[in-house]
Amino acid sequence: MSHHSSLTEANIRAFVDAWYLGLDQHAPTAFMGTLVSDDVKMIFPEKTLHGKSDFLAWCIGGTYSDGEQAPGVYNIFFDEDHNVVSVDARIDGDEAELDVVVAWQASMFIPPAAKSRRVSLDAIQQWSIRASDQNQYGMVVTSYNAMAKPFVYTPGFARL
């Protein structure tokens, strides 16, 4: 089945916006899991994830495929706000490479700290996506590098 029509710049932008809204709202893993391929590879500051089950553990906590315990970013970060600055898509048939710039602010609490801390940064990310019918957007993330370039922190805010 051809999904060529799903990979347009407008549809890709809608998908990217839905991705970050899901993270901001701590969307259920039943939804977030539909946005990634089973074999997704994701690079975050704290860990490289291999597969959908690692991604879901990263979201809500649990055990990664290597046996390490995941605290779950939903349990650490709150009051999140991802603002998509730009999405540069290079579409090639049923696949696309994306350069995504996102401005992210969040409060984070890591026990036993007495207070939460506020993070504010711009992240330059690289994504690979492919057409898929496993969600309403017609595409899934196959690779995701959250830190393709060093984070640009807002002065005076906490760092990860």
N, C-alpha and C positions, 0 to 999 in steps of 0.2 A: 504494500500500500504506500503510495507516495504522499509525503507530507510537505512537499515543497512550498505550498501556499502558506503553511504555518510559520515559516521562517522569513518573516518580513521585519524590517526595522521597527515598525509600530508594535507588532506582536511580541517581539523580543523585549522591547521596552516595557510592555505590560507585564511580561513574565518576570523581569528583573524587579519591577515595582512590587509585584505580588510576593516575590521571595523575601524582600526586606520587610514588607508589611507583616508577613507571617512570623519573621523573627521578632519584630517589634511587639507583636501581640502574643508572643509565645503560643503560636498556633499549635493545635494538636499534631502529634507525630503522624497521625493518619493522613493529614493533609500534607505536611512537610515531606513525608516520605514519597509522595507522588511527584515531587519536583526534582528528584534525583534518580539517576540510573542505579541499578543494583550494584554495579561495579565502580561507582563513583570514587574518585580520589580527591581528597580535600586537604589543603595545607593551611593550618591555622598556627598562630604563634606557639600554642602549647602542644600541638601534636599534628601529625599527618594521619588522616583517616583513610581507611581502605574499606569501601563498601557502604551500602545503605545502613546496615545495622550499626556500624561505627558512628555514622552521622546521627542516627536517632539517639544513641547513647550520649553523644556530644550535646544534643539538645536537652534531654531530660535527665541524664544521669544513667548509670548502669555500668556494664562491663564492656570494654572494648574487645575486639577480636584477639588482641594479644594478651588479654587477662588483666590489663590495667583498669582500675576503677575510674570512671568518668564522673566528675561532680555535677555535670550538666550546666550549660550556660544559662538555661532558664532559671536555675537556682542561684546564680551569681549575679546576673545583670538584670536590671529593671529600669523602668522609665526610659526605655530605649527609643531612639529616634534616628532612623537611617534616612538621609536625604540623598537621593541619587543626583549627582552633579552631571554625569555624562555616561553614555553607553556608546562605544564605538564597536560596531558589529561588522565582521568580515564573513559574509554568508557564502557558503560553497555547497549548493544543493541542500541535502538534509542535515548539514552540520554548519556550525558557525563558531568562530573565535570571537570573544568579547574582551574589550578593555573597559572596565567599569571603575568609575571614580565615585566613591560614596563618602559623604560626611556623616560621621557617627557620633552620637552622644549617648551616654548611658551612665546610670549609677550602678556601682558594684559593691557588694557586701561579701566579704570573706571572713567567716567566723574564725577566731573570736574577737575580731576588731570591734572597737566601741562604736564606730560610725561607718557609714558607707562613704565611698569616694566617687567623684564624678570624672568620667573620661570624656574627652572630646578630641576627635582626630579625623583626618582625611585618610582614606585607604585607597590605594590604587591596586585593583584586583584584575586577575585574568581568569576567565571562564572558558570552558568548552561546553557547547550544548549540541544536542541532536534532536531531530524531530522524533516525537513519540506521541502515542495516543493514551498514555497513562494518566493524563490530567487535562483540564479544560484549556490549557494554554498551548498544547500541541508540541511541547518540547520538555526536555529534562537536562539537568546539569550532569555532565560526564566527568569534568574536572574543574576544580575551583581552587585558585591560589589567592587567599585572602590578603596576602602580603607580598604581592609581586614586586613591589618597591617598598622601602621603609615607610612606616606610618609617619604622617606629618601631624604632630601633636599641637593642640592649641596651648599657647603658654598659660601656665597657672593651673592646668588640669592634671589629674592623675595619669600615670602611664601604666600600661599593662605589664 
